[in-house]
């Protein structure tokens, strides 16, 4: 499966994203071990703060994958990749703007729709986010902040069970 980014060119001949196409997704299948793991005892499904368009949505587009996550019985928690109107890293903010979306945590949460049981956002980013939201520091700049966020995610997920 490949991700095709359809668009045109903008200022200075730079590419502009207008549409994302997951080429070959209809033929893709989840790894049996993944489906088996989701059928087992899962504490939480965590969607890390990654680009929803080119990292997360291709996974969710694989036939059966979204349903397996939704049906696993564990809370599904995502961490926003947007902090204060900017992407933590990579082209997320640029892609959101080019697709006509606001660069906000709320816009990312809306992309995931009813898949999420909870959403973790950074300080000041909760406005307009639907559903159950937990505000916590989400920038991982050291082992200490990474461990703190992991503990926060699991604690929040446990509260949703």
Secondary structure by P-SEA (a helix, b strand, c coil): cbbbbbbbbccccccccccccccccccccccaaaaaaaaccccccccccccccccccccccccaaaaaaaacccbbbbbbccccccccccaaaaaaaaacccccaaaaaaaacccccbbbbcccccccccccccccccccccaaaaaaaaaaaaaaaaaac
